[in-house]
């Protein structure tokens, strides 16, 4: 088992090496430039469309708003709490800068993914709208690229088991045991019942639950974080300077922090940034493909807000709280570090964080259940859905009760492998993305007409 862990470490280092960094950030930069910085210029318009999107216009299964909430349910989770803390605890404050960069260019990537997901989605005989990387690879690039679509579906299925199920169940069980002294077996049993009740209702029930829980939990967590930042307002400018300085220079050892090379800051910042916002990974467009919309660009505009909210709002607040409170030098990692920051600086902070973690992780399990289910259906057909749902709930107790150090590493591998076929498709289909975006904003009078 020890040797297996060594092999996983080696594979993870290769997957998250310079090739992935270049491909992930390079694709985001290329799309941002090709879209003429649309993801930044149209941010206000995107929020207006999100408000209108509570109803939806056109064919689809769920409202555009709930499509975004479903995608956010899978992204706002332990990555925003444990992931940010791990990145800073290992890579230093500079890792937050690389998370920001991943988020900024990731907005264009997320826009492109949703545009293609709606453009190339398919309608099943029962009226369901299915889409995502496997569909825009096959339908957009042609059937001779079908092998790439299959590879994505396989990687997503395995990655979902770790990212969206076992790790989330484990985080919930440990948090509940630590804070409320509840046996993990009880937690696992309750999780099995709750998750089963939701996923059996399909995307409509998942979207309904996500549409109710995600806004509530995000606002509560952000409000708690902002209170701590207000309490440490004088330290914020120095913290921001430290983030930028550490992003381009090795971070010196301090307190329980052992110091970190610049490469480590880049690696953990980009990796945890992707794990948190999933831009380029290809999972979120599976949810956006089910949106009730009459234009793929309109849904793309709404979709890019997921990366903005996840990374540039929630992760930023977490990271700054860790730095200004000084806990990043404590030698602790993951959710323990974030819990220390909240409990030391806010009355009842540990309970607020625990409840936030519970809701984050629970909704992540729902969102990823839908993603993985669509991938399994793509590979094996509609008859496989019930078997997948049984498998999904059966894995929950394993995640809740096991030590998952190897699962964490394997999850990183599959998350990276998912990104390769998706990013290749985005690059090859980018001319269409640019064309659709230009036509949409010209048509709606939102861009200067061509001469």
N, C-alpha and C positions, 0 to 999 in steps of 0.2 A: 504493500500500500504506500509505503514511503517512496519507493521508486516511481510509482504512478504519479505521486504528487510532484516529483522532480520533473517528470515528462510534461505534466500539465503546465508547470511554471515555464518550461522552455518554450512550449507552444504558445502560451499566453504572451511571452516576451516577443516572439516572432510576429504574432497577429497584431500586437499593439506596438510594433516597431515603427521605424521611420516611414515605411511604405504606407501604413495605415494613417499616420499623422498627415503625410503629404496628400493622400487621396481624400481623406475626410475634410481637412481644412482647405485643400486646393479646390475641391468640388464646390464647397460653400463659397469661396472667394470668386470662383469663375461664375457661378450662378448669380451671385450678388452683383457682379459687374455686368453680366449679360442682361440682367433685369434692370439695369441702370439704378441700382440701389432702391428698387421698388419696396423692398421689405422695410426700409427705414422711412422712405418718403410717404408711404401710404399707411403708416401706423394708426393715425387718427381715423382714416377711412375704415380700416380693419375693425376697430372697436365699434364704429357705427354699424357696420355690417353684422357684427356679432350680436348687437342688441336687436336688430331686425331679424336675425336668424333664430330667434326663439320660436318662430312659427315655421319658416321654411317655404320655399317656392320651387315647385317642380317635383319630379319623381324621386322616390327614395323611401327609406324605412324610418328614419329618425330626423329630428330637426337639426339644422346646421349647428345650433348652440349645443345640443346634446351630443352631437358628433365630436365637438371640441371637448366637452366635459368627459366623454368616454376616453378620448385620447389622453386627456390630462389625468384621468383616474389611473392610467397605467404609467404615467411619467412622474407625477407628483407622488412620491413615496419615500422609501428608505434612502433613495439616492439624494434627496434634498436634506436629509438629516444625517444618516450614517455616511453616505457617499461623499458629501462635502467635507465632513469631519475627517474622513479617511484621507482624502486628497490633501488637505492642509496638514494633517498630522504626519503624513509621510513626505509630501513634497514641499511643505512650507507654504506661507501665505501667497507666494507667486503662483501656486496652482489655481487660485481663484481667478487670476488674470486670464489664464488659458481656458478656464471654464467660460469666462465672459466672451472671449474670442470665438470659442466653439458655438456659443449661443447666438452671437451677432450674425455670423455667417450661416449658422444653422437655420435662421429664420427663412432665408432664401431657399435652403434645402427643403425645409418642411413645406414651404409654398409649392415648390416643384413637385414634391411627392403627392400632395393632395390633388393638384391639377391633373396629374397623370392618372391617379386612382379613380377620379370621377370620369375622366375622358374615356378610359378603357375598361370601366366596370361592366359586369355582365348581370343580366336579370335571369334568375332561375325560374323554373316552371311554377313554383309556389309564390313568385313575386318578390323574393328577396334580392337585394342588390349586393353583389359581391365584387370586391376589388382589392387592390393592393399591389405590391411589387410583382408577385407571381403572375398577375393578370396583365399589368402593363409591360412586363418583359415579354410575355407570350404574344399578346395582341399588338403591342407597339413595335417590337423588334422583329416579330415573325416567329413561326413555329420552330425554325432551326435554332432559336435561342431557348427552346423549351427546357433544355437541361439546366440552364441557369435559373429558370423559374423554380424548377424542382429543388435545386440546391438551396435556394432561399427558403422555401417552405420547410425543408428538413431542418435547417439551422434555426429557423424561427420556432419550430415545434420543440426542439431540444432546449433552446435558450429560454423559451417561455416557462418550461418546467422549473428551471432554476430561478431566473429573474422574477417571474410573475407568480410563482407558487411557493416553492420550498423556502427560499430566502425570506419572503414576506411572512410566511407562517412562523418561521423561526424567530423573526424579529418581534412579532406579536406575542408569541409565547414567552420569550425572555422578558419583554417589557412588562407584561401582566404579572409574571412571577416576581420580578424585582420590585414593582411598585405596589401591587395588591396582594402578593403572596398567594397567588392562585396556581394550583398544580397545572403544568403544561398539558397533561392528559385532558383535563376539563376544557382548557382553551382549544385544543385540537378538535375536540368533539363539537364544541359550539361553532367553530369555524367551518367544519364539514357541513353542518346543518344550514348555516347562513349562506355560504357560497352555493350550495346545492339549490336552495330556494331561488336564488337570483339567476344563475346561469341557465337553469332549465327553461327560463322564459325567453331566452335568446337575446338578441341585441336590443330589442325594445325595452325589456325589463332592465338590462344592464344600464342602458342609457338613462332610463328614468331614475334609477338609484344614483347613478353618477351625477346626473343633473341636479339632484338634491344635496348630495353629500360634498361634492368637490368644491362648490363655491363657499359653503359653510366652513369647511376645514381649512381652506386656503386663507380666507379672511381672518379666521381665528389665529392661525399660526403666524401670519404676517403681522397682525396687530400686536401679538405678544413679543415678537422680535423687534418691532419698531419701538415698543416701550423700553426695552433694554437698550436700544441704540440711543434713544433720547437721554436715558440716564448716563450714557457714556459719550455724549455728544462731543466734548472736547477732544476725545481720543480718536474720533473718526478720521480727521484729515491725516494724522500720522499713520493710521491703519491703511488708508488708501495709498499713501506714498510707499509704505512697506510692501504692499501687494505688487506695485509696479517695479520697485527695485528688485524684489525677490524673483520676479518673473524672468529676469535676464541675467541674474547673478546668483551664485550658490548662496543658500541660506545658512547662516552660521548657527551652531548649536546654541540652544538657550533653554535653561530649565531642564525639563524632561525631553525636550526635542533634540534629536541627535544630529540635526543638520541635514541638508539635502543638496544634491547637485542640480543644476538647471535642467538637465535631461529628465530627472525624476519629477520635477515640478511640471514640465511640459507633458510628460507621459500620464501622470495621475490627473492633471487638470483636464486634458482632452478626453481620457478614458472615462473619468467620472462625469464629465460634462455630457458625453454621449449617453452614458448609462442613465443619467438623470433626464435629459430632454429628448433623447432618442432621435435627434435630427440626423438623417442619413442612414439610420439603422433600418428603416423601412416598415416599422410596426404601425405607427400612427396612421398612415394612409389607409390601412385596412378598415379603420373606424370611419374615416372621412368618406370612404367610398359608399357608405350606407346613407349619407346625408340627403335630405330632400332639397335638391338644388337644381336650377335650370342652367347653370353655367359652372364649369370646372374652376375657372379663375376666381369666382366669388367664394367658393369653398376653400381654395388655396389661400386667399387673403385671410380668411378666418382661421385656417389651420396654423398659419405662421405665428399667431398669437400664443399658441401652446408653448413654443420655445421661449418667447418673450416672457411669459408669466412664470414658467418653470425655472429658467436659468437666470434671467436678468432681474427677476423680482425675488422669487422664493430662495434660490440658491445664494444670491447676493446677500440677502438679509441673514441667512444662516452663517455664511462665511464671515461677514463683518461682526456678527455677535461673537463668534469664536475668537476673533482677533482682538477686538476692543476689550473683551472680558479677560483676556490673557490665558484662557484655558488651552490654547493651541500649543503652549509650551509645557503642558502638564504631564505629557507622556502617555496620556490616554488616547484611545482612537475610537472611531465610529460613533455610534449613538451615545456611548458613555460620555464622550467629550461634549457633545451637544447638550446632553442632560445635565452635565456639570455646569455648563454656562447658564442654562435656564434656571436651575435650582439655586445657584449662587446669587442670581441677580433679580429674581422675580418671586414674590410670595406665591407658593403653589406652582412654581414654574415646572417642577418635575412632573406634576400631574397634568399640566397643560401639554407638555411635550409628549407624555405617554399617550394621552388621549388622541393627540394629533397623529402620532405614529401609528396608533391602532387604525384610525380612519384612513390614513394614507396607504398603509399596507393592505388593508382590506379591499379598498377600491382598486388598488393595483392588481390584486388577485382576480378581480372581476374583468378589468380591461384586458389583461393578458390571457385570460380564459377565452375571450372572444377572438383575440389575435391567433392564438394557437389552434383554436377550433377551426377557423377559416383555413389555416394551412393544412391541417389534417384532412379537411373536406376536399381541398384542392388535390391532395395526393390520393385519397382513397374513396371519395364520393360521399354523398349525403348520408348513406347508411352508417358511416363511421362516426357520426356525431354523438350518438348515445354512448358508444364505447369510449369515445374521448372524454365525455363528461364524467363517466364513472372513473376513468383513470385519473382525471384532474382532482377529484375529491379524495381519491384513495391516496394520492401523493401528499396531501396536506398533513396527515399525522407524521409522516416520515420527516417532513421539513420541520415540524414543530418540536420533535423529540430528538433529532439527531444533531451532532456537531457538523457544521457545514463549511468548514474551511476549504475543502476540496471542491465543493459545489460552487462556492464563490468564484474560485479560479476557473472552473469549467464554464461558468456563466459568462465570465469575461471573454473567454475564447469564442463561444457561440455568438455573443453580441457583436464581436468584431467580424466573424465570418459572415453574419447576416448582412453587414454593411457592404461587403465587397460586391456581390451581384446587384444590390440596389444602386450603389453609386455608379457602377458601370452603366446601368440602364439610364440613370439621370443624365449622365454625360452624353450618351448616344442620342437621347431624345431631347436634349436641351434646345435645339433649334425650334422644335414644335412648342416647347414651353415659352420661349421668348416670343414666338409668333402669336400664340393665344393671349398672352398678357398684353401685348401691344394692341391687338385688335379689341380686346375687352375695354381697355381704358380709353381708346380712341372712340369706340362706339358709344360709350356712356358719357362722353364729354369730360372725362377725367384726365385726359392728357391732350396735349396740343395736337390737332389733326395733322396728318402728313401733308406736305405741299403737293 
